[in-house]
Amino acid sequence: MAFDRLLNVARKEFSDHITSRRFIIILALFLVISAVSIHDGIENYNNSLESYNDQLQRMEEFQDPYTSWMPEKPSIMYVFISMMSYMAALGGILALAIGFDLVSKEKESRSLKTLLSHPIYRDEIINGKVLGGVGALGFAMGLALALAVAMLLLFSIVPTLDEFAAILIFGAASLGFLLAYFAIALTMSTVAKESGNALIYTLVIFAIVTSLLPMFGMMAANAFAGDPPEPPEMGPMATEVVHTASGGGYTVTSSRSVAVSGSGSPEIDPAWREYEEEMRAYVEKRQLINDVSNILSPQMNYYQVAMAVTNPQISMMSSYMYGGATQEDPGGLADALGRVWMNIAALIVFPAVFFAATYVKFMRMDIR
Amino acid sequence: MIRTENLTKVYNGKAAVDGLDLEVGEGEIFGFLGPNGAGKSTTILMLTGMIEPTGGRCLVDGIEVAKEPLKVKEIIGYLPEDVGFYGNMTGEQNLDYFARFYGMDARKRKERIAELLELVHLGGVTQKAGEYSRGMKQRLGLAQALINDPKVLFLDEPTANLDPEGVREYRDLVEHLAGEGKTVFVSSHILSEVREVCRSVGLLAKGKLVAQGTLDEVARTLAPSDGDAVRIVVETRERLPDLEDPEIIGVERNGTRAVVQAKTDIRDRLAASLFEQGLHVREMRIEEPDIEDVFMAVYRR
């Protein structure tokens, strides 16, 4: 019976969401933009595939295909890279839009008091609301993924089992990201007395976690890591390697000293070796501070996880660009996800914390 | 049917309800009177299991509300003051949503909802509840309070938004429900409203129960105390002469009319004396305290 009551609330909430004008408009916009970006992604994929086939053919013509560089076959997951940035923008708005007045509107219309006069516990109401919201966001996410797969099939691109698993994981990560913003909005809706205030609070937190936190991370990294070590005046020069990883709205650029090239001498100046060590420690320290602040931003976590799924090579580059050892083979999907386990955990913990705060506040709410 | 024992609710160090002891019998229409802010709604919220008391306890049909709120909610109906609904749903959809919490099957829900909507004159209304007038909302509120055919009905300011016709229908409905054996607990600050429908009342002021009983009993309890003195209204056709009696404490005269304050009921002696003086007595009665004045005095405390 307890589950029936919770389900009754969840069913009503889900139905309210998917029939609300606000949800339909944002979802329609989201799907249209997704379709366009997937279409572009498919074109890029087809071009990459064509170029890959050309390279293979050329290598076969040289009759020495395995001793030289082997081109990598493009993955259909590249199609989803552009979807990532739209998900972060419009998906985030959708999540905020369905959550910001979920409780405050009921307080304003006094329907909460009427509802509570019937045989139902408060926790069943808030859990039902969460379930209904999760269902609506899952429904939106499901539609977007179904649209993407349908378009792939329409263009005669059939995902392999692994790729299909990757698509599902991408969907799960995207849903986790949407839930983070839904949780923020729901908490603010419970805290604020009016929906207008709830919306303002939600937008403020949205701005903090999406823009301010990463910015503060950079500033903190600059402040705490200090100035980079100065290179020695004499001796062989370190080779500066610049990595740029990009996808969707996400770009990581960094530099690292990976090798020292001397002018014919195999001996490396000890001063240079020391400089290299100091530089590595400096970059690692900066990265650690940056990572700590980024872990609080659902957007950054989502980018990391989604990049690991859609483009493991770029994800690996950004993971290893500061470390000592590089890895040539990005490994499978499990390896890619293993590298971003902290971000995955953060995507789960972030909404959980906000949902817990909502729960506590709702249970103690004055309903007079 | 309803009992509270030392029921107390404290908000921010201030007692909204202070040691309330109340008893309402089965099938009674009980009026819970008191000025705004007296603690009536807080008491109802505790009785309906929506908030927990700080101290004491309350029981409905022998069930302790704080311990088993859901069990109590199964047998009660509650019409809150300024009742609210889901504006995006019709009245029927709102009622259907609430009815599901009672485990009613689809057919039973449909029948009950149709019956209730007819009862409150909202049958066939297809508007969304968000477009309802306040009176319509109030009537829908009454329907939602009756959705589970409750044993006890709590009505908080039930006539606040009703037009005269709606008020008359509400009174008939309450009488009808009491006739079915339901206990009706009506909270209001409007004496005239309670007077019309309630057989017994409780008067609450500053969180404390000031008096309980029938309206006359309560009025007598609360009337300004003159010891055992009685006030006798006298009116004669001719101008009243000086009235003399050892029991008389004071006389307020006004031409042919006077209010005599006496230690005991001296109407017989007074009538005989006036007759002996050749006066024609038009009126002679014990003055009952004016109930409105008595309640207003409590409200102003």
Interface residues (C-beta under 8 A of the other chain):
Chain A: M1 D4 R5 N8 K12 D16 T19 S20 E106 S109 R110 S111 L112 K113 T114 L115 L116 S117 H118 P119 I120 Y121 I367 R368
Chain B: S41 T42 L45 T48 M50 I51 P69 L70 K73 E74 Y78 P80 D82 V83 G84 F85 Y86 G87 N88 Y97 F98 R100 F101 Y102 G103 G141 Q144 A145
